[in-house]
């Protein structure tokens, strides 16, 4: 069992995280705020993008924790169906902070979007799957050849599908990806317009329980299904103390979810409208998820995601993940549980 990080330790170390690799930003010197006094001020508005899968953020929203923590800040919550849409909003200045899976930041970076990785949660390989209907003739990954597979383009499930095709010994051209949002994908899946569906929780749990969909494969052994916190450049450079406080609250929310499961299920179910049984299954597949900055292993794992998409021509250029990671001379990981792929 991981020990909860010290709030003071998080703040001290995160305040040192003021260097962003300048190569991606076209700068000749590290991007840093002029003074810690300025950095310590909370922003007037903090717009947070989240999805139903963002359990820690959903708990914070339902508890009103950030509104209590930042009484001088207007906290605005904006829900998105998937990570690509969330990061598009963040990159154009409509958000300051948000959580996505592994693939969305890669697509955003390849498109030249302005954002930075600031934190990560531990891997969740069991929380995503490639689903088929219960009576589907598809039994192995090789059976995907020539089939239509629904997936949200640029999502973590997109990377899972890439890895599954590779493991099956197939070429990407051997399948027909059908790019749909989760809601549209489920409709297509149920009416058999597609043969399979690559998806993440809680959509995975909801479909599995409601129509007894079968998992052809999960992310285990294929994809860590990592989750990343990303921030706008102004928030990262001008308000690192706010990000430190966000990390504290997110880690506290995760501890609440682990130690108060019935209450956590109710909070998430009340917010999402999902059945409590769906939320319970979703949380069972989710390991303890304290928040920490990206360490070397996590960055290397994310680079493999970027390289895989570039190799297949799914992103327009090669990217170096480290170019948009918030670097620190003394990592916040010294004060928080390690986040490993």
matplotlib code that plots the C-alpha trace (Angstrom):
import matplotlib.pyplot as plt

x = [0.0, 1.4, 1.9, 0.1, 2.6, 3.1, 1.3, 4.2, 6.6, 4.5, 4.4, 8.1, 9.2, 6.6, 7.7, 11.0, 9.4, 9.8, 11.8, 10.0, 12.2, 12.5, 13.1, 9.4, 8.6, 11.3, 12.9, 16.6, 16.2, 14.1, 10.6, 10.2, 8.0, 9.8, 9.2, 7.8, 5.5, 3.8, 3.8, 2.1, -1.0, -4.0, -5.5, -8.8, -10.4, -9.4, -11.2, -10.8, -11.5, -12.6, -14.3, -16.4, -13.3, -11.5, -12.4, -10.2, -11.4, -15.1, -14.7, -13.2, -16.0, -18.7, -17.2, -16.6, -13.0, -11.3, -13.9, -13.0, -9.3, -9.3, -11.9, -10.6, -10.7, -13.7, -13.4, -15.2, -15.8, -16.2, -17.0, -15.7, -16.5, -12.8, -9.3, -8.8, -11.7, -10.4, -6.9, -8.2, -10.0, -6.9, -4.7, -6.9, -7.1, -10.5, -9.1, -6.2, -6.0, -7.2, -6.7, -6.5, -5.1, -1.8, -2.6, -4.3, -1.2, 0.8, -1.7, -1.9, 1.9, 2.2, -0.3, 1.7, -0.7, 0.5, 0.2, 2.5, 2.5, 2.6, 1.6, 0.6, -1.3, -0.2, -1.0, -4.5, -4.1, -7.3, -9.4, -9.5, -10.4, -11.4, -15.0, -17.0, -20.6, -21.2, -22.0, -19.4, -17.3, -14.2, -12.1, -8.5, -6.8, -5.9, -9.7, -9.7, -8.3, -10.7, -13.0, -14.4, -13.3, -14.9, -12.5, -12.2, -9.4, -6.4, -7.6, -5.9, -8.1, -6.6, -3.1, -4.5, -5.9, -2.5, -0.8, -3.4, -3.0, 0.7, 0.5, -1.7, 0.9, -1.3, -0.8, -2.7, -4.2, -5.6, -8.4, -10.8, -10.8, -14.2, -13.5, -16.4, -17.0, -17.8, -21.6, -21.7, -19.4, -21.6, -24.7, -22.8, -21.5, -24.9, -26.5, -23.5, -22.4, -18.9, -17.3, -15.5, -15.0, -11.8, -12.9, -12.0, -13.9, -16.5, -17.9, -16.2, -17.9, -21.3, -21.3, -20.0, -22.7, -25.6, -25.2, -22.6, -20.1, -17.0, -13.4, -11.3, -8.3, -7.6, -4.7, -2.7, 0.5, -0.3, -0.8, -0.3, -3.3, -1.5, -3.4, -1.8, -2.5, -1.8, -1.8, -1.8, 1.5, 0.2, -0.9, 2.4, 4.6, 2.7, 0.9, 3.0, 1.7, -1.8, -0.7, 0.9, -2.4, -4.2, -1.8, -2.5, -6.3, -6.2, -4.1, -6.5, -9.4, -7.8, -7.2, -10.9, -11.9, -9.7, -10.7, -14.4, -15.5, -19.3, -19.2, -17.0, -19.3, -22.3, -20.5, -19.5, -22.8, -24.7, -22.6, -22.5, -25.9, -24.2, -25.6, -23.7, -22.7, -21.0, -19.1, -18.1, -16.7, -14.9, -13.3, -12.3, -10.2, -8.6, -5.5, -4.6, -3.9, -2.0, -0.7, 3.0, 5.1, 6.3, 9.4, 12.0, 10.1, 6.7, 8.3, 9.9, 6.6, 4.9, 7.6, 6.8, 3.2, 4.4, 6.8, 4.1, 1.7, 4.4, 5.5, 2.0, 1.7, -1.2, 0.5, 2.1, 5.6, 7.8, 7.6, 9.8, 7.6, 10.2, 10.0, 6.7, 7.2, 7.5, 11.0, 12.5, 16.0, 14.5, 11.5, 8.3, 8.6, 10.9, 7.9, 5.3, 4.7, 6.5, 4.3, 5.7, 4.6]
y = [0.0, 3.4, 6.0, 9.3, 12.0, 14.9, 18.0, 20.3, 18.0, 18.1, 21.9, 22.3, 20.0, 21.1, 24.7, 23.6, 22.3, 25.5, 24.4, 23.3, 21.8, 24.8, 23.0, 22.4, 26.0, 27.7, 29.3, 29.8, 29.8, 27.9, 29.2, 30.3, 32.8, 35.9, 35.3, 32.7, 35.4, 35.6, 31.8, 31.4, 33.4, 31.3, 32.1, 34.1, 31.3, 27.6, 25.7, 21.9, 19.4, 16.0, 12.8, 10.2, 8.0, 10.7, 9.3, 11.6, 14.7, 13.6, 13.0, 16.5, 18.0, 16.2, 17.2, 20.8, 20.4, 22.8, 25.5, 25.3, 25.1, 28.1, 30.5, 33.4, 31.3, 30.6, 26.8, 25.8, 22.1, 21.1, 17.5, 15.9, 12.6, 11.8, 13.1, 14.5, 16.9, 17.9, 18.7, 20.7, 22.9, 23.2, 24.1, 27.0, 28.5, 27.2, 25.2, 25.3, 21.7, 18.3, 14.5, 12.2, 8.8, 8.2, 8.8, 12.3, 14.2, 12.5, 13.6, 17.1, 17.5, 16.3, 18.9, 21.6, 22.3, 24.4, 22.3, 20.5, 17.2, 18.0, 14.7, 11.1, 8.3, 4.7, 2.4, 0.9, -2.0, -3.7, -0.6, -0.9, -3.6, -4.6, -5.8, -8.2, -9.2, -12.3, -14.5, -13.1, -15.6, -13.6, -15.5, -14.3, -11.1, -12.7, -12.9, -9.1, -9.4, -7.8, -6.6, -3.2, -1.9, 1.1, 3.4, 7.1, 8.4, 9.6, 8.0, 5.5, 2.8, 3.8, 2.8, -0.4, -1.3, -0.5, -2.8, -5.6, -5.6, -5.8, -8.6, -10.5, -10.3, -8.2, -5.0, -1.9, -2.1, -5.5, -3.9, -1.1, 1.4, 3.2, 6.4, 7.2, 8.9, 6.4, 7.1, 6.6, 3.6, 1.8, 2.3, 1.0, -1.9, -2.9, -2.8, -4.9, -2.1, -2.9, -6.2, -5.0, -1.9, -0.7, 1.3, 2.2, 2.4, 3.2, 2.6, -0.8, -1.8, -0.4, -2.3, -5.5, -5.5, -4.4, -6.6, -9.1, -8.0, -10.1, -8.8, -10.2, -8.7, -6.1, -3.7, -6.2, -7.0, -4.5, -1.1, 0.5, 2.7, 5.5, 8.6, 12.1, 15.5, 18.3, 22.0, 25.2, 27.0, 30.0, 27.7, 25.7, 28.8, 31.3, 29.1, 26.1, 26.4, 25.9, 22.7, 21.6, 22.0, 20.2, 17.2, 17.2, 17.3, 14.6, 12.3, 12.9, 12.1, 8.8, 7.8, 8.6, 6.3, 3.5, 3.7, 4.8, 2.7, 2.8, 6.6, 7.0, 4.8, 6.9, 10.2, 9.0, 7.3, 10.5, 12.5, 10.2, 8.6, 5.2, 2.3, 1.7, -1.8, -0.3, 2.2, -0.5, -2.6, 0.4, 1.2, -2.5, -2.4, 0.8, 0.5, 3.1, 6.2, 8.9, 11.7, 12.3, 13.9, 11.9, 9.9, 8.5, 5.2, 6.9, 9.2, 6.3, 4.4, 7.5, 7.8, 4.3, 5.4, 8.3, 6.2, 3.6, 6.2, 7.8, 4.5, 3.8, 7.3, 8.1, 11.3, 13.8, 13.9, 12.3, 13.9, 13.8, 13.5, 15.0, 18.3, 19.1, 17.5, 19.9, 19.0, 19.6, 19.5, 17.6, 15.6, 15.7, 11.9, 12.4, 13.3, 11.1, 7.4, 6.4, 6.2, 3.3, 1.9]
z = [0.0, -1.0, 1.6, 1.0, 0.1, 2.4, 1.2, 2.2, 0.5, -2.7, -2.6, -1.9, -4.7, -7.3, -6.8, -8.2, -11.3, -13.3, -16.3, -19.5, -22.2, -24.5, -27.8, -28.5, -27.6, -29.8, -26.8, -26.1, -22.3, -19.8, -19.4, -15.8, -13.9, -12.7, -9.0, -6.6, -5.2, -8.6, -8.9, -5.5, -6.6, -7.6, -11.0, -11.1, -13.1, -13.2, -16.0, -15.6, -18.4, -17.3, -18.5, -16.7, -16.4, -14.4, -11.0, -8.9, -10.6, -10.4, -6.7, -6.2, -8.3, -6.3, -3.0, -3.9, -2.7, -5.1, -4.5, -0.8, -1.5, -3.8, -2.5, -4.6, -7.8, -9.9, -10.6, -13.8, -14.7, -18.4, -19.3, -22.5, -24.2, -24.8, -24.5, -28.0, -27.6, -24.2, -25.3, -28.3, -25.8, -23.6, -26.5, -27.7, -24.2, -23.2, -20.3, -17.9, -16.7, -17.6, -17.6, -20.6, -21.6, -23.4, -27.1, -27.0, -25.9, -28.7, -31.4, -29.8, -29.8, -33.4, -34.3, -32.7, -29.8, -26.8, -23.7, -21.2, -19.3, -15.6, -13.9, -14.2, -12.5, -12.4, -15.3, -15.6, -18.2, -17.1, -17.6, -21.4, -23.8, -27.3, -27.1, -29.2, -28.8, -26.7, -29.7, -32.0, -34.0, -33.2, -30.7, -31.2, -32.2, -35.6, -36.2, -36.5, -40.0, -42.5, -39.7, -38.8, -35.4, -33.7, -31.9, -30.8, -33.0, -31.0, -27.8, -25.4, -27.0, -30.4, -29.1, -27.6, -31.0, -32.6, -30.2, -30.6, -34.4, -34.0, -31.5, -33.9, -36.6, -38.7, -40.6, -39.7, -43.2, -42.4, -40.3, -41.0, -38.1, -37.8, -35.9, -33.6, -30.3, -27.4, -27.6, -31.4, -31.2, -28.7, -30.9, -33.9, -31.9, -30.6, -34.1, -35.5, -37.9, -36.6, -35.6, -32.5, -30.3, -28.6, -25.5, -21.9, -18.6, -17.6, -21.1, -21.0, -17.7, -18.7, -22.0, -20.4, -17.8, -19.9, -22.9, -21.7, -24.2, -24.3, -24.0, -26.9, -25.1, -22.4, -22.2, -20.0, -21.8, -24.6, -23.2, -19.7, -20.5, -18.7, -17.6, -17.8, -16.3, -18.8, -18.3, -20.3, -20.5, -18.4, -15.6, -15.6, -15.7, -13.6, -11.0, -10.0, -6.5, -7.8, -9.6, -6.3, -4.6, -7.3, -6.9, -3.2, -3.7, -6.4, -4.3, -1.4, -3.6, -4.7, -1.1, -0.4, -3.3, -1.9, 1.7, 1.3, -1.7, -1.1, -0.8, -3.8, -5.9, -4.9, -5.7, -9.2, -9.9, -8.9, -11.2, -14.2, -14.1, -14.3, -12.4, -9.1, -10.3, -13.3, -11.2, -8.8, -11.6, -13.0, -9.7, -9.1, -12.2, -11.3, -9.0, -6.4, -8.4, -6.5, -8.7, -9.4, -12.1, -15.0, -14.2, -16.7, -17.1, -17.7, -20.3, -22.1, -22.2, -23.6, -26.2, -27.4, -27.9, -30.0, -32.0, -32.8, -34.2, -36.3, -37.7, -38.9, -40.4, -38.0, -36.9, -39.3, -37.7, -35.2, -31.7, -28.6, -25.6, -23.3, -25.2, -23.5, -20.1, -17.2, -16.1, -12.6, -11.1, -8.2, -9.3, -7.4, -7.3, -4.3, -2.3, -4.0, -4.8, -8.0, -11.1, -13.2, -16.5]

ax = plt.figure().add_subplot(projection="3d")
ax.plot(x, y, z, "-o")
ax.set_aspect("equal")
plt.show()
